[in-house]
Amino acid sequence: MKKLSLLFFFALSVVISVSCDSESKLIYPPENAVNRVMDFYLFDDGKTFLYLNSNTNRKYDFGELVLMQFDDEGDPVFKDSLLVPSISGKMAVSSDEKSVYVTTRDKSGVVKAKISGKTGSYKVEYEEGTKGDYPEILKTEKEPYALILTPDQSKLLVTHVLNGELSVIDIKKWEVTNTEKLKYGVTEILYDENSKYYLTSHKSSGKISLIEAKETIDGEFVVAVKEMPIDLPTKGYDVRSMKHSGDGTLLYAAFQNTAYEDSYTYTYDEDTAPQLVTLKLENKSLKTMNILALSGSLGEVAVFNYNTESEKEKSEETESKIKKDATETETTGETTLEEDGGTEETGDTDSADTSAAPEETGDTDSADSSAEPEETGDTGDTDTSAASEETGETQTVGRNGDLIFVSIPEDEKVVMIDSARNGIRDEISYKDDKKECNPYQLYTKNLGNTDGYLFVSCFQNDRVYIYKIDLMAQQIIKKIGVLE
């Protein structure tokens, strides 16, 4: 009996020792780590942003949500971070920017966190009472990936990259209420405001899933699915990413056009090249509006909508008013004060030109507006403003459209396609960078009619490039930060 007791206590001590040892070996990521970044979100304040570390390389034992903010000089600085389960997929932020939802492929589920505070003092945290490093995971089907909130924010639709299921989560009850079957390998889910349908793209086929999901009068949430083929002159497949146009009437899809359904062997010719496909949803069917052949294995798509017409109108109104004031002053013989306190006769209207075109700075010799792509050297900066050869000033010709960014990790570049020109306007090349970058994940957000941000994740290289977009500047895409 004594020997049995000794053996029991020895075994118990070994179990306790192993348990404590396993806990002590957990590897926590640094607060501002950049580790296989999968997703971004820029707050409406235009200063605060989140990025999601997926930890797909299993460098640590956790993924991580990192909260950053642009300071007064425009530099990104760390503000807060939150551990999430390893092998994160994508995230969704509520419209009031108070909640964030993250999928975990490794744990087959979703976690939710709250965003508190205001600009300059935002924090991201779990609800009170959470035990451990993160709350209990709401289980879904295997490998959840892309997700989206319904317009009324009451449901969360989660897609699965492995078998293609669609899970519907009731936010208030925090439970899965529906599970529907889609084509496997879902890469994206979007909500189409015009048709009120959800759309999913798949890497497993050349089809798009059309999903009708709505709540009935008696409170039941009903889901119906229809598979729609894409009308293409090829037999390829794999729609890797899909985004709406700025006006919501079109869809831009990165179509990898893989030649063989059971492999990822890419053999291209003119007919089987990867393509940016422009689609239109009409009467529950997809119509192909345009095809633009590209190269390499395409990554994600991001769309920046612009409208220089309103900026041109503002410029013309300002110029007209100044000329009118100058004419009136010339007639009355009055003088106006310069900014330095001096006086200047305003009868000379030649000096009254304050058009919206920026002044020439001398450092933008590459301001070429041709549709041919141009490598941008080792800075990653791109200068694609429309410029006059005679004056060097930026032309503010009024027009509107989309700048469509497509990542091509194999070619180490991001191409920029202008919908108004129906072709490649320029590219951001990383081939000459001192540090390797194979860009994949992309994110854009408008701050106005002509300005905003572009985020580029060099996924395998653990690096993020941040660009400021300003179509009224001579250098319309300017690198402002690198996270690594």
Secondary structure, 3 states (H helix, E strand, C coil): CHHHHHHHHHHHHHHHHHHHHHHHCCCCCCCCCCCCEEEEEECCCCCEEEEEECCCCCCCCCEEEEEEEECCCCCEEEEEEEEECCCEEEEEECCCCCEEEEEECCCCEEEEEEEECCCCCCEEECCCCCCCCCCCCEECCCCEEEEEECCCCCEEEEEECCCCEEEEEECCCCEEEEEEECCCCEEEEEEECCCCEEEEEECCCCEEEEEEEEECCCCCEEEEEEEEECCCCCCCEEEEEEEECCCCCCEEEEEEEECCCCCCCCCCCCCCCCEEEEEEEECCEEEEEEEEECCCCCCCEEEEEEEHHHHHHHHHHHHHHHHHHHHHHHHHCCEEECCCCCEEECCCHHHCCCCCCCCCCCCCCCCCCCCCCCCCCCCCCECCCCECCCCCCECCCCCEEEEEEEEEHHHCEEEEEECCCCEEEEEEECCCCCCCCCCCEEEEEECCCCEEEEEEEEHHHCEEEEEEEECCCCCCEEEEEEEC
